[in-house]
């Protein structure tokens, strides 16, 4: 299995594919990708429109470098940093710094409510038809 696919499954992150079909995990401040050699890359980049976020990106870069991420490319504000996905501290920090959010998971109570709603719908009961008297 690909390292990024395993990483996304372990931390409940959604995988996207770019135009070339390469997987990545997106976030508010950049994205995570499989760099090769069992390492993952974290791209911190400014958005194309709207106000710049250079200060926030530089603070995130400093935090990653202080934690031991390896610099791959460092620009004025944008940067690419590499980390080992097996290192739990690095993995959690990378997810937090890039601003990726985990997929929502339904609670057992929510799943039970969904099951009950599906069953009532399959049994032909329609709450709207019962509420309106026939004319």
Number of C-alpha atoms within 10 A of each C-alpha: 5 10 19 24 17 13 18 17 14 9 14 14 21 17 17 11 11 8 6 6 8 11 18 22 24 22 17 15 21 21 21 25 20 21 15 12 8 13 15 23 24 29 25 28 19 19 12 7 6 7 8 12 14 15 10 14 22 17 13 21 25 11 15 21 14 10 13 13 21 15 16 12 11 13 10 8 18 18 20 20 22 25 22 18 20 13 9 10 11 18 17 12 17 26 20 15 24 23 17 19 16 13 12 9 9 10 9 9 9 11 12 12 12 13 12 12 13 11 12 13 12 10 9 8 12 11 10 8 9 9 8 8 7 6 3
